[in-house]
Amino acid sequence: MTIDRNRRQIFRARLCAILLCGASTLYGAAHAAEFSSADDFNAIFHVTGSLLESACHLDMSSAYQEVRLGEIATANLVRPGDQGTPVAVQLTLRGCIRTRGGRREANGGEMAWSDVEPVVGITFRADADPDTPELVGVRGARGFGLRLTDSQHHPIALDVHSRAWFVAPGDAILTYYVTPERTSAPLQPGIFHAYINLFLTYD
């Protein structure tokens, strides 16, 4: 659906550009004799291009972020499922235009559609925890993983399109949370890190 719409927009933009430049060419040809002489030179520039309409763009401050979870006490992660303190991560979208869009939820779910707001789909990709695959695996310390949730604290699965978001025209901020969560593996204190990749799609 998005590809077809973009093709239509590209076609319309290219057609307008050719028509406008063609009008300038005709004007120049009609008046060339009036202003030309044996010593004059005339040139015609034929300019074409494509105007693409994009829903939003990701602010560069959101492209690479370091999320600091701080010091996590093992006393807070005694049993599998115990969680630490969630830390918010925000993504800033700029220049969202007023346009229609839609996306079907994963696994044949409901269709999200709006006539005035673009729909944003987000996919998180990371190495999964070997003991609890729905968690992001960490390197270094052991016995816990990282739980990703949306602004309403709904769990986000890895490598799956998350719930569609309607984005209001203008600028928008999407909020997510990273929460340490105990797994069934033995706890091994230490410094840890993890990498999470995020992919945005607009419909």
C-alpha positions in Angstrom: 0.0 0.0 0.0 2.8 2.4 1.0 4.8 1.6 -2.1 1.9 2.2 -4.4 1.1 5.5 -2.7 4.7 6.7 -2.9 4.7 5.7 -6.6 1.6 7.8 -7.2 3.2 10.7 -5.3 6.4 10.4 -7.3 4.5 10.3 -10.6 2.5 13.4 -9.7 5.5 15.3 -8.6 7.5 14.3 -11.7 4.6 15.2 -14.0 4.2 18.6 -12.4 7.9 19.3 -12.8 8.0 18.4 -16.4 4.9 20.4 -17.2 6.3 23.5 -15.4 9.6 23.2 -17.1 7.9 22.6 -20.4 6.0 25.8 -20.0 9.3 27.7 -19.4 10.7 26.0 -22.5 7.8 27.1 -24.7 8.1 30.6 -23.4 11.8 30.7 -24.2 11.2 29.4 -27.7 8.4 31.8 -28.4 10.5 34.8 -27.4 13.9 33.6 -28.7 13.5 35.4 -32.0 12.5 38.6 -30.3 15.7 38.8 -28.3 18.2 37.0 -30.4 20.6 38.2 -33.1 23.5 36.8 -35.0 25.7 37.5 -32.0 23.4 36.1 -29.3 23.5 32.6 -27.8 20.4 30.9 -26.3 20.4 27.9 -23.8 17.5 25.9 -22.5 17.7 23.9 -19.3 15.3 21.0 -18.9 15.0 20.3 -15.2 13.3 17.2 -13.8 13.0 15.7 -10.3 11.0 13.7 -7.9 9.4 15.0 -4.7 9.0 12.3 -2.1 6.6 12.6 0.7 7.9 11.0 4.0 5.8 10.6 7.1 8.5 11.5 9.7 12.2 11.4 10.3 14.1 10.3 13.4 15.9 13.0 15.3 19.6 12.5 15.2 19.8 12.7 19.1 17.7 9.5 19.1 19.8 7.6 16.6 22.4 6.4 19.2 21.7 6.4 22.9 23.5 5.1 25.9 21.0 3.8 28.5 22.4 3.7 32.0 20.7 1.3 34.4 23.1 2.2 37.2 23.9 -0.2 40.0 21.4 -3.1 40.4 21.4 -4.8 43.8 21.2 -8.6 43.7 18.8 -8.4 46.7 16.2 -7.1 44.2 16.6 -10.0 41.9 16.2 -13.0 44.2 13.7 -15.1 42.3 13.1 -15.6 38.5 10.8 -12.8 37.3 11.9 -10.3 39.9 12.5 -6.9 38.3 14.7 -3.9 39.0 13.8 -0.2 38.3 12.6 0.6 34.7 14.6 3.2 32.8 12.9 5.2 30.1 14.2 5.5 26.6 12.7 8.2 24.3 12.6 8.4 20.5 12.0 11.8 19.0 10.3 12.0 15.6 10.4 15.3 13.6 8.4 16.7 10.8 5.5 14.2 10.9 3.0 15.3 8.2 -0.7 14.9 8.1 -1.4 11.8 5.9 -3.4 8.7 6.0 -1.8 5.4 7.0 -2.5 1.9 8.2 -0.9 -1.2 9.6 -2.2 -4.6 10.6 -1.1 -6.0 13.9 1.2 -9.0 14.0 -0.2 -12.5 13.7 -3.2 -11.4 11.8 -4.3 -8.9 14.4 -6.5 -5.8 14.0 -6.0 -3.2 11.3 -4.8 0.2 12.7 -5.9 3.0 10.3 -6.1 6.8 10.3 -7.0 9.3 7.7 -4.9 12.1 9.2 -2.1 10.5 11.2 0.9 8.4 9.9 1.3 5.0 11.5 4.7 4.0 12.9 5.8 0.4 13.3 8.8 -0.4 15.4 10.9 -3.6 15.6 13.5 -4.2 18.3 16.3 -6.6 17.5 18.9 -7.9 20.0 20.5 -11.1 21.1 18.0 -13.0 23.3 18.7 -14.3 26.7 19.5 -18.0 26.5 17.3 -18.9 29.5 14.4 -16.5 28.9 14.2 -15.7 25.1 11.7 -12.9 25.5 14.4 -10.9 27.3 17.4 -9.1 25.8 20.6 -11.0 26.7 23.4 -9.2 28.5 27.2 -9.7 28.4 29.3 -9.7 31.5 27.1 -10.2 34.6 24.7 -13.2 34.5 21.4 -14.3 35.9 19.2 -11.6 34.4 18.1 -10.1 31.1 16.5 -6.9 30.0 12.7 -6.6 29.5 11.5 -4.1 26.8 8.1 -2.5 27.3 6.1 0.3 25.7 4.8 3.5 27.3 1.9 1.5 28.8 4.3 -1.1 30.1 3.2 -3.8 27.7 6.0 -6.3 26.9 7.6 -6.0 23.6 8.8 -9.1 21.8 12.1 -9.2 20.0 12.2 -9.4 16.2 8.5 -8.8 15.9 6.6 -5.6 14.8 5.4 -3.9 17.9 2.0 -2.4 18.3 1.3 0.3 15.7 1.5 3.9 16.9 -0.5 6.8 15.6 1.8 9.8 15.4 0.2 13.3 15.5 1.4 15.8 12.8 4.4 17.8 13.8 7.0 16.4 16.3 6.3 13.3 18.4 8.1 11.4 21.2 7.8 7.7 21.7 8.7 6.3 25.1 9.9 2.8 25.9 11.3 1.2 29.1 14.3 -1.1 29.7 13.9 -3.2 32.9 16.4 -5.7 34.4 14.6 -9.0 35.1 15.9 -12.1 36.9 16.1 -15.3 34.9 16.6 -18.9 36.1 20.4 -18.8 35.6 22.6 -18.3 38.7 23.4 -14.7 39.5 26.9 -13.6 38.7 27.6 -10.0 39.7 29.7 -7.8 37.5 29.7 -5.1 34.8 27.4 -5.8 31.9 26.3 -4.3 28.6 23.9 -5.1 25.7 23.1 -3.8 22.2 19.6 -3.2 21.0 18.8 -2.2 17.4 15.6 -0.5 16.5 14.0 -0.3 13.1 11.2 2.2 12.2 8.8 1.8 9.4 6.1 4.3 8.3 2.8 3.4 6.7 
